[in-house]
Amino acid sequence: MAVRDIVAALRLDLADPSAGLFSDEVLRRCVSKGVARVAGDLKVALRIVGEEIDPEPGADAVELLTILGQIHACQYMRAATANAFSFSSADKRVDKTRQPEQWAALEATLWASYRTRLRELVPGAGTDDEFLYTPTGLRPVIFEQGAALDAE
């Protein structure tokens, strides 16, 4: 599958068919960042060779790649709008300071959608940022006031 096909789908999903917000280069980068994550989450081999994703991803992998592409696009826009401004003059006012918050909210919604879809495809799947891993073989140490420690 060609990367440009996923880029075209991203443009539609991000409501940017005229390329006003995102250049092709930015969206290609968003897709390429998602390929390794989707491959790992679905436990399949995917990579970008030239302008193609190899091997041909299935419909489920394409869906997850598209969602991850949207997430990375939101991250890009959060960075791009971080220095947004507020301006007022007489009866006119322009306030763009809430843009990063709005992009962050969309990103959080998309992450929830990604995780839900991943769990549907791979039951029991989780992501590293949702679980706390505890080492095995550890014993808790409980101290009581006034207790003497035995030297072993």
Residue pairs with C-beta under 8 A, 6 or more apart in sequence:
1 52
1 53
1 56
1 57
1 62
2 51
2 52
2 53
3 28
3 31
3 32
3 48
3 51
3 52
3 53
4 24
4 28
4 51
6 31
6 53
6 62
6 65
6 66
6 69
7 24
7 27
7 28
7 31
7 69
9 66
10 22
10 27
10 30
10 31
10 66
10 69
10 70
10 73
11 17
11 19
11 22
11 27
13 66
13 70
14 21
14 22
14 70
14 73
16 22
21 77
22 73
22 76
26 73
26 76
27 69
27 73
29 72
30 68
30 69
30 70
30 72
30 73
30 76
31 48
31 65
31 69
32 48
33 68
33 72
34 64
34 65
34 68
34 69
34 71
34 72
35 46
35 47
35 48
35 53
35 65
36 46
36 47
37 68
38 44
38 46
38 57
38 61
38 64
38 65
38 68
39 45
39 46
39 47
41 64
41 118
41 122
41 125
41 127
42 60
42 61
42 64
42 118
42 121
42 122
43 122
44 57
44 61
45 55
46 53
46 54
46 55
46 57
46 61
47 53
47 54
48 54
53 65
57 65
60 121
63 117
64 114
64 117
64 118
64 121
67 110
67 113
67 114
67 117
68 114
70 106
70 110
71 107
71 110
71 111
71 114
74 103
74 104
74 106
74 107
74 110
75 103
75 107
77 99
77 103
78 100
78 103
78 104
78 107
81 96
81 99
81 100
81 103
82 100
84 96
84 97
84 98
84 99
84 100
85 94
85 96
85 97
86 93
86 94
86 95
86 96
86 97
87 93
87 94
87 95
88 94
115 127
115 130
118 125
118 127
119 125
119 126
